Amino acid sequence: MKKLLAPCLILLTVCFSQAHAKPSPGSAQTERAFVQWINGPLWQKARARNVSRTVFKNAFQSVKLNWTLPDLRPPGQGQRAHKPSRQSEFRAPGAYFKQRHMAYNIKKGRAKMKVWRRTLDKIEQRYGVPREIIISIWGKETAFGAAKLPYRAVEVLATQAFMGRRKALFEKELLAALVIIQQKHISARKMKSAWAGALGHPQFMPTAFLKYAVDFDGDGHKNIWTSVPDALASIAHFLARNGWDQNQHWGREIRLPSSISCTLEGPDQNIRRVQWQQKGVTRVNRANFGTGNDNKKAFLLLPAGRHGPAFLVSKNFYVLKTYNESDVYALFIGHVADRMRGAAPFKAGWKRLSSFSRRQVRLAQVKLEESGADVGGSDGLIGYKTRISIGRWQQRNGRKVNCFPSRNDLARISN
């Protein structure tokens, strides 16, 4: 799967290994069991969702188990079918903001805004989401629709629902895909997806499609595969439904005084913007924060702890995180949108960080949880709760408090 197609929260949040399951000597038996499952339990559940027998049979015509997919657990192979995550090595946040990558998205995004100006005028008017945010997401998800979606969605989802690691989740998505076909938004043959079943230009999972996809071009179909107006409006509809406030910017880079603890990061802090300003927080360019939102909550964001840029963000940042739960994803979307408007690159640089694996992070998270810390789950990802917990551990142990782990910190916590 191409890096630009990395799934998001509603699109799935964890990338898995491309280590593939290999058909075993018992694979013929597995294939037969797959057919029995389709025609038995799955059909009963689809029928309960008003999927017709004709639609169901056509959807599964020529569908077989796709043994090339990642993260499978075929019967009899167990853990041998896959390896740990291909994102096992930590990737420093700064890697997401290399200027070459940013420049492509900014230049291409501006060009797309010109092409689709009138459509975007109407979308902004209806949903209140800035066009730069919409275009930034489009670019990140599928390179403005240029990325290939090589998989048959029904086959991908059925394979994962039958012998994937998260069967229940994928079965729900498979049933939603059948409903989409039943509603005649697209045929099963044309329903193409990424390897995890994410659909179309916005990379919606099928359940998200049913909630957020819209028919903006008025042809009677919610077509996020080939209709750019439908795809862009669906992205905007998603953000609007999840609470986008058109009266607030997503966030600003700031100068964070050393007197302010990095453990104050995150959306759980009840601090208004005016209070941050009273603590000495200023914008990096010393410009005014703007008017009208001084009494609204503002949240400290430190993706690399004290090792990189600092930001004050609004609730809109966390609306972006409903599209993809990654802090750096949401930051990338917001920053590219700003750059398309002519904003400058981040003022502060990203410091070089020591390398470590997600397994090392996960082991440290487990130890921190055992001590009573809330790390947001021992998933090997360094989210804000893990950063806060690391910062508090650093405080207790007399270490420099930067709210980001070094390899040495992780080893000490895990021992």
N, C-alpha and C positions, 0 to 999 in steps of 0.2 A: 504494500500500500504506500502511495506517495506521501511524503511528509505533510504536504498541504492538505491531505485528506484526513488528518488526525481527527478522530471523532471527538465530539464534545459531550457535555452532560446529557442533553436530551438525545445526543447522537451516540452515546456511550463514551465513557471518560477515560478508559485505560487501554493503551495500545499493547497488544500481546505479541509474542514471538511469531516470526514467520516460519518457525520450525513446524513442518507439516506432519500430520498423521500419515502413516503408510498403510495401505490395505494389508491386513493380516491374512493368514490362512483361513480365518473364519469370516473374512469380509463378505463373502457371498451370503452367509447366514445373516450378517448384519444388514445387508441390503434388503433381504427378504423381510426382516423385522421392521425395517424402515417403511417398506410398502404397507405392511400390516398396520403400523402405527398411523400412517396417513389415512388409510381407508377405514380405520376403526376409531380410536379415541379422537384424533384430530378432526375427522369429518363431523363427528357428533358435536364438537365444540364450535366448529364453523357453522354448522346448521343452526345452532342455538343463536348465532349472531346474524341470522337471515342471509347467509351466503347460499346461493342456489347450487344444486348438484352440478349443473352445467358449468357454472363459473369455477367451481371447485375442481372438476375434472380437467378443464382446460388449463387452469393454473398449474397443475402438477403434471401436465403432459411432458414427457421426456425428462422430468426432474429426477436426478439421482443424487446420492450422497456426494458431496464435493470434498474429496479427501485432501485437497490442497489447502484448505482453510486452516488458519491458526487456531490454537486453543481448543482442540477437540479431545474428547475422552471416549474413544470408541470402546464398545464392550470388549473386555478381555485385555485391553492395552493399558488402561489406567493412566498413571502418571507418565508412562513412557511415551505417550502420544504428543507431549509438548514439553517445552523447556521454559525456564523463567522468562519474564518479560524482556523483549528486545530493547526496551528502554531501561535496562537494568542499571546502566551507568548514569550517574547524575549529570544533568546538563545545566550549566550555570545560566541563570536568567538572562544575562547579557547576550548570550548566543542568539536569542530570539530577535535581537534588535540590531543586527549587523546592517550597515548602511546600504549594501548592495541589495539585500532583500527588501529593505524599507523603500529604496528608490524605485524598484520595480512596481511595488504595490501602489505607491503614491502616483507615479506617472501614469500607470495603466488605469488606476482608479479615477483620476481626473478626466482621462479620455472617455471612460465609460459614463461619467456624470454628464458630459456634453452630449453623448449619443442618446442617453435616456433622460434628458433634462425634463421634458414635458411629463413623462411618466412619473418621475421622481417628485415633480411639483405636486401632482395629485396624491401621491403616496404620503408625502409630508403633511399635506393638508388633512388627510383622513386620519393618519395615525400619530402625528406629532413627533415622529422619530427623524432626526437629521439624516439627510441623504448620505453624508460622508460616513456615518456609522453603518448604514445599510450596505453601501458599496464596499466598505472595509471588510465586513463579514463575508460578503460575496467573494471578494478576492482571496481571503484567507481560506475559505472552505473549498472552493473549486477553481481557483485561478480565474475568476470571473466567467465560470461556466466552461472553461477550456479543458479542464481535467477529465480524463476518461473514467467512466463508470463501467467497468468491464463485466460485472457480475449480474446474473439473474437474481433479483432480490428474493424471489420465492425459494429458489434453490439454496441460497446462502442462509436464509432464515430457517428453513426447514432442517438443513444439516445441523445448524447450531441448536435448534430446539430439540432435535433427536439425540445428538451426542456431543453437544458442547458443554463447557464448564458451567454455563448459566442457562440451563434448559428452560426454566420457568420464565425468565425474562424474554428469551427469544421466542418462546411459544406465544407469548402475549403480542410480540411484535409481528409474528407471522400471521396471527389471526387478524390483526389490524390491517396488514397488507392485503389480505383477502377481502376485507370490507372495502378498501380503497378500489380494488378491482371490481367488486360487486357494484359499487356506486358509479362505475364507468368513467372514472377520472383518467385511467390509463389501462392498457391491457397488460396481462401478465408477461407477455413477450417483450413489451417495451418498458416494463418496470425494471430499470437498471439501478444498480447500487454499488457502493464501495464494499469492501470485503466484510464489513460488520453489518451490512444491511442498511446503511444510511443512504437516503434517497435524494436525487436531484441536485440542483444548484445550491440550495441551502443546507444540504446534508441532514435533513430531518429523518429521524427514525419514524416508522409508520404510525406509532401512537401520537407522535408530535404532529405529523401530517394531519391526522384527523382533528386535532385541536386547533391548529394554527394556519394550515394552508388555506389560501383564498383564491377565488377566481376573479382576478383583477382586470383581465382583458375582456371579460364578459362573454366568453364562448361556451359557457356551461360546464367547463371542466377546470379543476384545480390542477394545473399542469406545471409542476416545478422542474420538469425535465427539459422542456423546450420553449416554454413561455417565460421570457425574462420579466415581463410585468407581473406575472403570477409569482415568480420566485422572489423578486424584490419586495413585493407587497407582503408576501408570507413572512419574510424576515422581519419586516416592520411590525406586522400584526403580532408576531411572537413577542417582540420586545414590549409593545404597548400593553398586551395582555398580562405581561409579567411586571408591569408597574413603571414603565419608563415615564419620567417626569420631564416634559419638554421645557420646563422653566429652570432646569438645572444642567450645568455642564457635568460630564462624567468625573472630572478631577483635574488637579493642577500639580505640577512638580513644585516642591517647596524646599526651603532651607530649614532643616530641623536642628534646633539648638541641642548641644550635647547635654543640656540639663533635662531634656525630655526623654524619658525612658522609652526604649524601643518596644518594651512589653505593653505599651499602650496601643499597639496596632490592632486593627480588626474592627468588624462591625458590631462587636459586643460592647464597645465603649460608648458611654452616654455623654459625649462631649460635643458641644455646638461649635460652629466655625469661629464665632467671636471669641470663644474661650481659648481655642488654639492660638488665635492671634494675640490674645493677652499673654499667652505663654511665650511669645516671641517668634511664632511661626510666620514666615513671609514667603511669598512666591519667589522663585529663583531669579526672575527678571525684575523683582521689586515692584511689579505692577500691582494695582489694586485687585483684590479678589472679586470685585464686582459688588453690586448692590442687591438687596432684597432677600439674601439667603443667610445672613449672619446668624440667625437664630435656628437654622436648620442644622441637623447633625452632620458632622463631617468626620471622616474616618481615616486614620493613619494607615498608609500602605507602604510596606518596606519589603519588596519581593526578594531582596538579597540581604535583608537586615541592614546593618550599618555599612555594608560593602557595596552599596549602589545607590541610585537615586531614591529620594523619598517623595511621597505624594500625599496630598489630602484629597480624598475622593468622596463623591456623593453617593446616594443610594443607586444612582444610575450605573455606577461601576458594578454593583452587585446584581443589577438587572442583566448586565452583560455576562456575568458569571452564571446566570441561569441558562445561557446558551452554551457555555462551556465553563466548567467549574474552576478552570485554571486561572490563577492570578495573572500569569504572564500572557495568557491568551486575551483576557479582558483588557489588559494594559496595552497589548499590541493593537487591538481593535481601536481603542480610544486614541492612541498616539498616531496611528496612521490616519485616522479621521482628522485629527488636528493638523497634521502635516499637509494633508490635501487642502486645508484652508490657508496654508502658508506659515504655520507655526514652525519654530526652530526645533532641532533635535534636543534630546535631553541635555541639560547643562552638566549634571554630574555624570561621571563615568562609572562603569561597572568594573570592580576590582577582580583580579584573577583569583579564583577560588580553588581550593584543593579538590581533587577528584575522589569520589567515593561511590559506592553502589547503592541502589535502592534497598538491597538486603541489609546493608549496614544501617541505613536510616530506619528501616523497619524494626530491627533488633533494638535500637535505641528507643524508638517509640514504645515498644512493649515494656521496656524497663521504666520509662517515664510514666506510663499508664499504671504500672504496678505501684509506683510511688504516689499515685493519686492525681497525676496531671491529666488534663484534657488535651490530647494531641490531635483531635479530630479524626481518630482512627489510625491504626497501625498499617498504613498502606504503602509506606516507603516514599511518600510524596511530602515535600516540605511546604505545607500550607501555613496559613497565618497562625493557627493554633499550635502547630509544631514549633514555629519560630518563637512564639511567645514562651512556650514551655522550655525551649532551649535557653532563651534569655533568662528566665527565672532560675534555671539550673546553674547558669553561669554566675548569676548573682550569689546564689547560696554557696558556691564553691570558690568564690574569690577570683574568678576569671574575668577577663575583659568582656563586658556585656555588649555583644553586637547582634544578638538574636538570630544567629545563623551558625550552623555547626561546621566545625573543621573535622577532618578525619580523626584527629586526636580527641576532639570532644566526643565524637560518636563512640570511639573505643572506650573512653573513660566511663561514659554513661552505661554502656552495655556490660561492662565488667562488674 
